[in-house]
Amino acid sequence: MSIKAYIDYVRIHTISLAIAVTAIILYAITLAIRPELFAQSFSKWVQFFMFFLPFVVAIIGVLGLLEAYLPAEVVSKYLGDKRKVHGYIFALVFGTVVSASQYAIFPTIKFLRKKGARTAILATFMMSWSGISLPLIPLELKIFGLKFVLLRLIIIAIAALIFGIITGLREIHMER
């Protein structure tokens, strides 16, 4: 890695690196002050790491395959400028059924943008994904009840569509 590439990497990942360094420092302090608490928290960290590792590796693998096999023309055809209404509906539904962490969603959104998806469609997808989670709806129903959940889902769906439309009308673009 060249020095310029390293500097660009650090610049892009400054917050992530700062969080990692802070965590390491806190772990070192905890080890020095309360070794038993360090052992307990480090054990939990290992469990979380092992839980998320396969997911992150799988996402990187899938994105690599999509990069190689999914032509930009296909993305542009379904999520590009020519698919106004259909694109918004697809983004709303797809965002609802996808249950993934931001570690998967944000790289996927960047990939789709690079392949030609409209920012407005991706904005709708992001709002739908972040506000509506199909797998959580049964739990929400049990805790909050049908009226509350339906109202929340309808408001978020409408807000996602409005946000996407405004993004498109204002021609607010994401970087490719």
MORA-V575710 format. One record per residue. N is the residue number from 1. RES is the residue in three letters. PHI is phi in radians with two decimals (NA if undefined). OMEGA is omega in whole degrees, -180 to 180 (999 if undefined). Layout:
BEGIN
n res phi omega
N RES PHI OMEGA
N RES PHI OMEGA
END
This chain:
BEGIN
n res phi omega
1 MET NA 180
2 SER -1.28 180
3 ILE -1.10 179
4 LYS -1.09 179
5 ALA -1.10 179
6 TYR -1.13 179
7 ILE -1.10 177
8 ASP -1.08 179
9 TYR -1.07 180
10 VAL -1.11 180
11 ARG -1.08 -178
12 ILE -1.20 -173
13 HIS -1.85 -176
14 THR -0.99 -177
15 ILE -1.14 179
16 SER -1.06 179
17 LEU -1.15 179
18 ALA -1.12 178
19 ILE -1.12 180
20 ALA -1.11 179
21 VAL -1.11 178
22 THR -1.06 179
23 ALA -1.08 179
24 ILE -1.08 179
25 ILE -1.09 179
26 LEU -1.11 176
27 TYR -1.10 179
28 ALA -1.11 178
29 ILE -1.11 180
30 THR -1.09 178
31 LEU -1.07 -179
32 ALA -1.23 -174
33 ILE -1.58 -175
34 ARG -2.40 -176
35 PRO -1.01 -179
36 GLU -1.19 177
37 LEU -1.23 176
38 PHE -1.05 -179
39 ALA -1.04 -180
40 GLN -1.15 -178
41 SER -1.23 178
42 PHE -1.16 177
43 SER -1.07 177
44 LYS -1.13 179
45 TRP -1.04 179
46 VAL -1.07 178
47 GLN -1.07 179
48 PHE -1.09 -180
49 PHE -1.03 -179
50 MET -1.17 178
51 PHE -1.21 -175
52 PHE -1.46 -176
53 LEU -0.96 -180
54 PRO -1.06 180
55 PHE -1.12 -179
56 VAL -1.12 179
57 VAL -1.09 179
58 ALA -1.09 -180
59 ILE -1.10 179
60 ILE -1.05 178
61 GLY -1.11 180
62 VAL -1.11 179
63 LEU -1.09 176
64 GLY -1.10 178
65 LEU -1.14 178
66 LEU -1.08 179
67 GLU -1.02 -177
68 ALA -1.37 -170
69 TYR -1.89 -178
70 LEU -1.69 -179
71 PRO -1.19 178
72 ALA -1.03 -179
73 GLU -1.09 -180
74 VAL -1.19 179
75 VAL -1.07 -179
76 SER -1.11 -179
77 LYS -1.10 -175
78 TYR -1.67 -177
79 LEU -2.18 -176
80 GLY -1.63 -173
81 ASP -1.12 -175
82 LYS -1.41 -174
83 ARG -1.93 -175
84 LYS -1.13 -175
85 VAL -1.15 -179
86 HIS -1.05 180
87 GLY -1.12 179
88 TYR -1.13 180
89 ILE -1.12 178
90 PHE -1.04 -179
91 ALA -1.09 180
92 LEU -1.12 -179
93 VAL -1.20 -179
94 PHE -1.09 178
95 GLY -1.12 180
96 THR -1.27 -174
97 VAL -1.47 179
98 VAL -1.31 178
99 SER -2.12 -177
100 ALA -2.46 180
101 SER -1.40 177
102 GLN -1.07 178
103 TYR -1.14 177
104 ALA -1.72 -173
105 ILE -1.19 -175
106 PHE -1.13 174
107 PRO -1.09 178
108 THR -1.15 179
109 ILE -1.10 178
110 LYS -1.07 178
111 PHE -1.06 -179
112 LEU -1.10 178
113 ARG -1.10 180
114 LYS -1.09 -179
115 LYS -1.49 173
116 GLY 2.02 177
117 ALA -1.20 179
118 ARG -1.23 177
119 THR -1.03 -179
120 ALA -1.07 179
121 ILE -1.17 180
122 LEU -1.17 177
123 ALA -1.13 177
124 THR -1.09 179
125 PHE -1.03 -179
126 MET -1.06 -180
127 MET -1.14 179
128 SER -1.14 -179
129 TRP -1.09 -175
130 SER -1.35 -176
131 GLY -1.87 -177
132 ILE -2.20 178
133 SER -2.23 -177
134 LEU -0.89 -180
135 PRO -1.12 -179
136 LEU -1.58 -176
137 ILE -1.03 177
138 PRO -1.01 178
139 LEU -1.15 178
140 GLU -1.04 180
141 LEU -1.04 -179
142 LYS -1.13 -176
143 ILE -1.46 -170
144 PHE -1.84 -179
145 GLY 1.64 -173
146 LEU -1.09 -176
147 LYS -1.04 -179
148 PHE -1.09 -177
149 VAL -1.14 179
150 LEU -1.07 179
151 LEU -1.08 179
152 ARG -1.07 -178
153 LEU -1.14 179
154 ILE -1.13 -180
155 ILE -1.10 -180
156 ILE -1.17 179
157 ALA -1.08 179
158 ILE -1.12 179
159 ALA -1.09 179
160 ALA -1.10 178
161 LEU -1.13 179
162 ILE -1.09 180
163 PHE -1.06 178
164 GLY -1.10 -179
165 ILE -1.12 179
166 ILE -1.09 178
167 THR -1.02 179
168 GLY -1.20 -179
169 LEU -1.17 180
170 ARG -1.42 -179
171 GLU 0.91 175
172 ILE -1.47 -174
173 HIS -2.04 172
174 MET -1.54 174
175 GLU -1.19 177
176 ARG -1.50 999
END
